[in-house]
Amino acid sequence: MLNEIQNGDGLVSDACEGAAIVFLPPSPQAPSLTPIPSSGSVPDGDGQQKCDAHHVVAVSTPSPAPKRGRSRKAIVKATPIEATPSSTPHTETAGNGGGENRAIGSATPRPASPDLSHTIALIGELQVRRTFCIKQRNRMNNATAALIRRFLGWQFDMPEKERKALNSRAAAVMALIESGKELTGEFASVGAVVAPLVLAAAKSREPLDNMLAETEREMRKLSKALPVWKDWALGVRGLGDLGLAVIVAEAGDIGSYATVSRLWKRLGLAVINGERQQRKSDADLAAEHGYNPRRRAEMFAVIGDPLFRGQWRGAKTEGDVVIAPAGPIGPYGEVYGREKAKAAPRIEATKELTAAQRWTPARVDKHARRLMTKALLRDLWRVWRGHPPRGSHEVVPEDMPNAPATDHTVET
């Protein structure tokens, strides 16, 4: 991790092995290099406290000195990762006004215990590492695929349909080479050229793959230590231990959100002034939406898609004969089916509108999945705060009990 860091006196000191690193804002007075032990540290033979893996190495930069020509050195302090639970709720607003500031049960969020805060903080640190590994791995894979496409005859002016077909062929070549299978037919000549490069890239990617696997393993273990796992999440089809860990990593203490609408906004699923939360080019609108594309992508990949597969069963057919129709196999599958059926008439009603206004079957599907995911997050928020889940109940803000069913009909 980090073994040596220069302190304020220009000396090089050892940092805690395996510690996480947090960069603090500039401070007028730099702290001394004094490890502050967590509850898991133990004294060594000299009476000194040893750092453990639960420490954060806090690196702060002192404010510029009045004297010119002096260098600014990083000051390092090891501090425990757990923090005192905050009694201040998240203040993000969902943009709908009205009852958005009223929470069920109590206006005061439930404070997290020190142990729970510690677990949440650890999950958050692991998510930073996980995100890094995924980003670097994707970058390497994309570069390898681009190389293969070049040898397959890629041209920038190719029609969209041909480009998509070439992308599929490149992905197939890459998968065959990495699996050790022999390339035949049209791929044989290309494979002879790119195979050594693809294998070298795959070899260099192995450390990232191993680190990602280990990080996700730790996240799964920590998520199972959360009270909400045994109380509720364990029994939800499609919500795995990693999915719960990612939600907690991206949102923090679920109980600190005074309303479920604020949790939805944090995760990119809110409705802002009658439209779904999204990226905006206007600075004021962008600030109001507060949209984070990466966080929203996590909700789709780790939550929405697995939840759909766990809560909805596709139709079974033999030839052209439907043996068993598609249908829900859980409460959130019921939400998906109901919302999809409600939105289906819009396909015919909007077919004469512009492409941006038109509702297609794909848009209806995304809309229903979005509301299904929101229903899951609503129940996670309720259970975390000590309330029973609502399952397939209508997806409306909890703090607006009289909101009409059409409140979220323009989300996608």
C-alpha positions, 0 to 999 in steps of 0.5 A: 500500500504505502510504506514511507511518507515524508512528514512535516520535518522532512523525515521519512516515516513508515505508514501502516501496511494495508491502510487506506489513504484519505487526503485532507484539505489544507490546514493552517497547522499540520498535525504531527505524525502520531498514529491513533489506534483503532479498537483493533490495535494492540501494543507491541513490546515497547508499549507502542500501539501497532496500526492495523488494517482498519486505520486510514492514513490521513494526508493533509497539506499545510497552508502556504507559509508566509515565507517565500521559497519554502516547500510544502510537505505532506503531513501524515497522520494515521487515524481510525476509519470509524467516525462519530455517527452524525445526527445531521441527515442528508440534505439533498432534495429531490426537487419535487417540493411539497412533503419532501422534507417529511420522513416516516416515523420521525423527522430525525434519522436513526443514528448508526452505532459506532460498529455499524459506522465502522463497517459502512466506512470500510465498505466505502473504502473497498468500493473505491478500490473496486471502482479503480480495478474495474476502470483500469480493467475496462481500459485495457480490454477496450484497448485490446479490442480496438487493436483487434478491430484494426486488423479486422478492417475497421474504418471510421466511416463504416455504417453503424450496422457494420461497425456493430458487427465488427465489434462483435467479431472482435469480441469473439476473437478476443474471447477465443484467444484468451480461452486458448482455443484455436482460431479457424476460418476468417479469424485464422490470419488475424489470430496469428498476428494479434494472439501474442498481443492479446495474451500479453494484455491478458497476463498484465490484467491478472493482478487487477482481476485478482485484486478485484476478486479479493476486494469484492470478497471482502465487500460481500463479507462485510455486507453480511455483517450489516443487520439489514442483511439478516433482517431482510436482504437475505430473503430478497431474490436478486439482491445479493451480498455484493449488491447490498454492499455497493448500495451502502458504499455509494449511499453511506448510512441509509438511515441518515436519509430523512426521506426515501426521495433523497436516497433515490436522488443520491443513487440517480433515480429521483424525479426532478421537476417532472423528469427523470434525474439526468445529466444536464449541460446547464450549470444550474440544472446540473446542480439541481439534478446532482446526477452521477452517471457512474453511480447510476450505472452501478445501480443498473449493473449490480442492482437493477439487472440482477434484481430483474432476473431474480424477480421476473420469469420470462415466457417458456415456449416450444416453437411458437407455442407458449407453454408458460407466460412471463410473470413475476416471481417476487414482489419487485417482479410484480412492480415491474409487471404492473408498471410495464403494463401501465406504460405499454399504451404509451407506445401507440399513443406517442408513435407520431411524436418525435424520437425524444418523446416517443415511447418504444418497447425498450423505453417501457422496459427501462421505465418498469425496471427503474421503478422496480429498483426504486421499490427495492431501495424504498424497502431497504430504507424502511427496514434500515430505519425499523419499518416493515417493507412494502413489497409490491406497493405503489412506488411513491415517495414515503413522505407524500402518502397521498401522491397520485400513482402518476407521480413518476410516469415521466421518469424515462 
